[in-house]
Each structure stands twice: as C-alpha cells, then as structure tokens.
C-alpha cells in the first residue's frame, strides 16, 4: 500500500518507458510539468501542436528540445485528435491536456472511431496527502459530474478504484459522504449513500452515509458508536455532488499543507489536467499518478 507521494514518485520512476501525449504543448505550465517529469525519470513527452511555437516557449524556459518528440498540429481540434490517436495507437500511455479547451479534448476522447472511452462516464479523482491523516486520501468527483444519480455515483466509485489499485490498496475503504450518518428522506444523498453501501464493488468495502468527521476520525466514529471498518479509516471519499467535492478538494489544497494530485478516470488511459493554480509538486504528482494508473487494467 502506497501511503505518501514520495512513494508514488519512486514507484513511477521504476515503471519506465511511459510516454505522455500532450495536446498542444505551447503552454508554459504544461512544459514545466513535463520537464519535471522528464528530469525525474518518470515519463517522456510527445508534444503535439505548432512545433516552432512550442520550441520557442521551451527556449524561453531553458528546456532542451533533444529530450522530446514533436508532432505538428495547427488547430486545437487537430492537437486534441492527434494526441488522442497517439494514445489509442499505443504510441503513448497517458494523455495530458495542454493549451486546449477541455471540451475539445474530451470530444476526441469520446470519439467512437479512435477515442479512449472505456466506461459509461469520466470522473475526476483527486489524491491528497493530508498532514493530519495517516495515509493518502482520495476524493471524487470534484470536477466533472455535477449532480450524479446513484448509478452514476456507482460508476464514479468504480473509476476511483482504478486509482486505489494503482496505489496498491487491495480492499479500498469507501466512505459515501453526506451531512449525517442516518438516512433522511429530505436529504436524497443519504438515500443514495445507503443504496451504494448495499451494492457489491470488487476491491472495496463501502459504508454510508457517513459525515466527513466520521469518515476520517476514529475518535469521532467511536463517539458516534460507528463500528464500520471504513469509519475513521477511509481511503476514498465519495462526495454527493460537484459542489461538495469542489469545496472539499480546494479546501484541502489551499487552506492546509496538503499535497495533491488529480487525474480524469474512466477512459482507456488516464488523463492529466493541470491547472495554472497548481503548484509544481501537484503537477509532478499528477503525472506520476497517471504513470501508475497506466499500468493498471480496469476490472
């Protein structure tokens, strides 16, 4: 079981031979991220886009061209298409969003002819190393699915289990979050949580509804009289909707000393989307996590 990002980086270095297809590498933040991954021996990158403009940005940052492969593409649509095709054809194992709209990239990911669709939906999975928690904590979905129903939540959970398998967790403990531990007809998310806890998921034990404190604090769970093995020891926090997930994710990112990483899951290969607001460790951790993910096959 991998408990810290230092271990994620170390395991990613051991994988070797992983290539990232970057959809439009003409972006300072993305170039910095893939250069960090190259220097760390984690992955190499194929930069898709206007080659001359990309090389110009690389020269500005002192990045050597010799460490990269380039693929010419003039439009954003062509950048996305060629990057997805590289992954589809096995020439790269990870897809990364560069200077291209997310909607354009995902349209190509979902293309029936050469896309990367593997499950019924894509979801965002964040992995956090929180100073006050004893292991890595996974939060999903904080970025993709606005108000998922119980069946979509089930698929979001299955997607997240690809990440916990990559982190070498044999039986992930999943806390389905709500504001209270009891079902309440006035709070539909508690009813969803109960239904999910009654479903069977390979590689997981699921409990819910659980409030956040009971999911991550053994003392809180003890005081509430909760006996589930998940209580106080969750690996995955399955949030009720994008609002709750986004607030939780950004709270951990910006108001604590947590380290983070994030990937899109549900495609045939992991997808890295770094933000301008992400610090350098987050970018590197995201790529390293995707490298580990690229070695895991969906059940």
SVG drawing of the C-alpha trace seen along z (x, -y; Angstrom):
<svg xmlns="http://www.w3.org/2000/svg" viewBox="-38 -33 57 41">
<polyline fill="none" stroke="black" stroke-width="0.4" points="0.0,0.0 1.4,-3.4 0.9,-6.0 2.9,-9.0 3.6,-10.9 7.4,-10.2 6.4,-6.6 4.3,-7.4 7.2,-9.2 9.6,-6.3 7.3,-3.7 6.7,-5.8 10.4,-6.1 10.7,-2.3 8.0,-1.9 10.0,-3.3 9.1,-3.6 5.9,-5.7 5.1,-8.4 2.7,-11.3 0.9,-12.7 0.4,-16.4 -2.5,-18.1 -0.9,-21.4 2.4,-21.8 2.6,-25.5 1.9,-26.3 4.4,-27.4 2.8,-25.5 2.5,-22.3 6.0,-22.4 7.3,-23.0 5.3,-19.9 6.5,-17.5 10.1,-18.8 10.0,-18.0 8.7,-14.5 11.5,-14.0 14.2,-15.2 12.8,-12.9 12.9,-9.9 9.2,-9.4 8.0,-9.9 8.8,-11.3 6.5,-13.5 5.3,-13.8 4.4,-17.5 1.5,-17.9 0.9,-21.4 2.6,-24.2 6.2,-22.8 8.0,-26.1 5.9,-28.0 6.3,-25.2 10.1,-25.2 10.1,-28.9 8.4,-28.5 10.9,-25.8 13.8,-28.1 12.4,-30.8 12.4,-28.2 15.8,-26.7 14.3,-23.3 16.4,-21.2 14.5,-20.1 16.5,-16.9 14.5,-15.3 11.2,-15.5 9.3,-14.2 7.2,-16.6 4.0,-16.2 2.8,-19.0 -0.8,-20.2 -2.1,-23.7 -5.6,-23.8 -6.8,-23.0 -9.0,-20.3 -6.1,-18.7 -4.0,-18.9 -6.6,-17.0 -7.2,-14.5 -3.6,-13.7 -2.8,-13.4 -5.8,-11.0 -4.7,-9.0 -1.2,-8.6 -2.6,-7.0 -5.2,-5.0 -2.5,-3.6 -0.2,-2.7 2.5,-5.3 1.7,-7.0 0.2,-5.6 -1.0,-8.9 -3.0,-11.8 -2.3,-15.3 -4.3,-18.5 -2.1,-21.4 -3.3,-24.7 -6.6,-23.3 -10.2,-23.6 -11.3,-20.7 -14.4,-20.3 -12.4,-19.9 -10.1,-17.3 -13.0,-15.3 -14.8,-15.3 -11.9,-13.5 -11.5,-11.2 -15.1,-10.1 -14.8,-9.7 -16.2,-6.3 -13.7,-5.7 -10.4,-6.3 -11.3,-7.6 -10.5,-6.3 -13.9,-5.7 -13.8,-2.7 -16.7,-3.2 -20.1,-4.9 -18.7,-8.2 -15.5,-10.1 -14.8,-11.4 -12.2,-13.4 -10.2,-11.7 -8.0,-13.7 -5.5,-12.1 -4.4,-14.1 -1.6,-13.7 -3.1,-15.5 -0.7,-16.1 -3.2,-15.1 -4.2,-11.9 -2.3,-8.6 -2.4,-7.7 -3.3,-9.1 -6.9,-10.2 -8.9,-10.0 -11.7,-12.5 -14.2,-12.0 -15.8,-13.6 -14.8,-17.3 -14.7,-18.4 -16.7,-16.5 -20.2,-15.3 -22.4,-18.0 -25.2,-16.1 -24.8,-12.4 -27.6,-9.9 -27.0,-6.8 -26.0,-4.8 -23.5,-7.4 -22.1,-7.5 -21.6,-3.8 -19.5,-4.3 -17.6,-7.2 -16.7,-4.8 -15.6,-2.1 -13.4,-4.7 -11.8,-5.7 -11.0,-2.1 -8.6,-2.1 -6.6,-4.7 -6.6,-2.8 -5.4,0.3 -2.6,-1.8 -1.8,-2.8 -1.6,0.9 -4.7,0.9 -6.2,4.4 -9.5,3.5 -10.3,-0.2 -12.4,-1.6 -15.0,-3.9 -17.0,-6.5 -20.1,-7.8 -20.3,-11.3 -23.4,-13.2 -24.1,-15.7 -25.3,-12.9 -25.0,-9.2 -28.6,-8.3 -30.9,-8.3 -33.3,-11.2 -36.0,-11.5 -35.3,-15.2 -31.7,-14.5 -31.5,-12.4 -27.8,-12.0 -28.2,-10.0 -30.6,-7.6 -28.1,-7.2 -25.3,-6.5 -27.4,-3.8 -28.1,-2.2 -24.4,-2.3 -23.4,-0.7 -25.7,2.2 -24.1,2.7 -21.1,5.0 -17.9,3.5 -14.9,5.6 -11.9,4.4 -13.9,2.2 -15.9,2.1 -18.4,-0.7 -20.1,-2.5 -22.6,-5.3 -24.0,-7.7 -21.0,-9.0 -20.3,-12.5 -16.8,-13.7 -15.6,-13.6 -16.7,-10.0 -15.0,-9.0 -11.6,-10.3 -11.5,-10.4 -11.5,-7.2 -12.3,-9.2 -15.3,-10.8 -16.5,-7.4 -16.1,-6.0 -18.1,-8.8 -20.9,-8.2 -20.8,-4.5 -20.0,-3.6 -18.5,-0.2 -17.9,0.0 -14.3,0.7 -14.5,-2.3 -15.2,-4.8 -12.1,-6.8 -10.0,-4.9 -11.4,-5.8 -9.3,-5.5 -12.0,-7.1 -14.4,-9.9 -17.3,-9.7 -18.9,-13.2 -22.6,-13.8 -22.2,-16.3 -19.7,-18.6 -20.3,-21.5 -19.3,-19.5 -16.4,-17.8 -15.0,-21.0 -15.2,-22.8 -13.6,-19.9 -10.8,-19.5 -10.0,-23.2 -10.1,-23.5 -7.5,-20.7 -5.5,-22.3 -5.5,-25.9 -6.2,-26.0 -4.0,-23.2 -0.4,-22.0 -1.7,-19.1 0.0,-17.7 -2.3,-16.8 -2.7,-15.1 -5.6,-14.8 -6.5,-12.7 -9.5,-12.0 -10.5,-8.4 -12.9,-6.3 -11.1,-6.5 -8.9,-3.7 -5.9,-5.7 -5.5,-8.2 -5.8,-11.9 -3.8,-14.6 -5.3,-18.1 -3.0,-20.5 -4.3,-24.0 -2.4,-27.3 -3.2,-27.4 -1.5,-24.1 2.0,-24.3 4.9,-22.3 4.6,-19.3 0.9,-18.9 1.8,-18.8 4.5,-16.3 2.4,-14.2 -0.4,-14.2 1.8,-12.9 3.4,-10.3 -0.1,-9.1 -1.1,-8.8 2.0,-6.7 1.0,-4.3 -2.5,-4.3 -1.3,-3.4 -0.1,-0.1 -3.5,0.8 -6.1,2.6 -9.8,2.0 -11.6,5.0"/>
</svg>
